[in-house]
Amino acid sequence: MLLFSISPVNLMHTLAMALDLAVDGVSLHQKRVAIMCSYIAEKMSIKLHEEQALLSAALMHDIGAASFSDERKRISDPKLTGSNPMVIFVHAENGYILLKDSEPFSFIAETIRHHHDNWSGGNPSGLSGDQIPLHSRIIHLADRVDINIDKNKPILACRSDLKKLIEANRGRNFDPMVVDAFMECSEKESFWLDLTIPDYVNSFKNRMNLGGTPYNMADLVKIAELFATLIDRMSRFTATHSRSVSGVAVFLAQVHGFSESELHLVKISGLLHDLGKLSIPNKILEKPGPLDPQEQMTVRQHTFFTYRILSQIEQMETVAGWAAFHHETLDGKGYPFKIDASDLSIGSRIMAVADIFVALTENRPYRQKLPQHTVEKIMMSMVDNNKITASVVHNLLTNYKTAEQIVLSQENWTQPATVTEV
């Protein structure tokens, strides 16, 4: 099976890009927390392999909130959690549930589960003090520092108040040993200024580069499935959309004669084709009527973000294109890059047809799934108007019942459970 030499930290850094996108449209929270954790780890003389695990968890620590815009707002604004301090633990538990059985990331599940546990106790976990994983204690402090930065002030004007906040919670919210390390680090202006330069934050992975770890196709499929779960649970109407698109696209690629390795790439591309939708508020995705022009523009951003995120991962250029170009059209009037037939690969064309078919044959907030004759009419009209590829549509409609069964089979798939309170 084809192996990839993908740095695990680079992979985490790239996925953090998707999670940061989910917080408030465009954010660098996960990465800024990781930078602070790196400083603290160095001050505490944490070993290199342990630091890698810490930073991986820091880059993924809010994964449990990625699918829920209301939850994302709560964790990004201290004022919204003040009335019910227990609400902050919900996304930590959901992150643990997502990751505990996900082989590529299971090693950080416990850290994420406890990243809001308070040193003095009173936590849903029942843990306190040294019982709380050290990595969780470090992330907890770094997370609270970043959340409480006043974005309307120069960061150096914030540091005094932030240091007072951390010191005031020594031995209550925060491990005194971690507080000591933070206080030493925070004496340097560079500690704070490193958080303000987007180019530095985005290149932070270079400081974490510990070499490549071979990932085979099965590993990458598991990672893609995890993020497909995050994407699809954003709306009850698209609970299995990514998996359905992936399945239909793989079937069409088989008909077209793709190799086994290419079929794996098609599967990954289908699972991740809507990755950029993590930036869209749930209220838009579930709106029971037509979107207004501004909402339409918000939705149209998602393929651009999908491409920019996936293209950051080495050796994944093919996946980035196949996944992200599913709203491009043969006449060059699609989005977001206005690519026309001369530059649209067969993989991208297959993904576009699969996405349209699944969208038409699943329930949406504004309509029920459409019958076969309507689906066929719509898709043939798109062929006639030079939007999608005739040969791919022919293969689909010739095998309509098979493709329909692929979509129906996903309805029996059960997403990992989520909690709403702890």
Secondary structure, DSSP 8 states (H G I E B T S, - for coil): --EEEE-HHHHHHHHHHHHHHHHHSS--HHHHHHHHHHHHHHHTT--HHHHHHHHHHHHHTTGGGTT-HHHHHHHH-GGGTTT-GGGHHHHHHHHHHHHTT-TTTGGGHHHHHTTT--TT---TT---GGGS-HHHHHHHHHHHHHHT--TTS-HHHHHHHHHHHHHHTBTTTB-HHHHHHHHHHTTSHHHHHTTT-HHHHHTGGGGG----EEEEHHHHHHHHHHHHHHHHTT-GGGTTHHHHHHHHHHHHHHHHT--HHHHHHHHHHHHHTTGGGGGS-HHHHT-SS---HHHHHHHHTHHHHHHHHHTTSTT-HHHHHHHHTTT--TTS-SSSS---GGG--HHHHHHHHHHHHHHHTS-BTTB----HHHHHHHHHHHHHTTSS-HHHHHHHHHTHHHHHHHHHHGGG-------S--
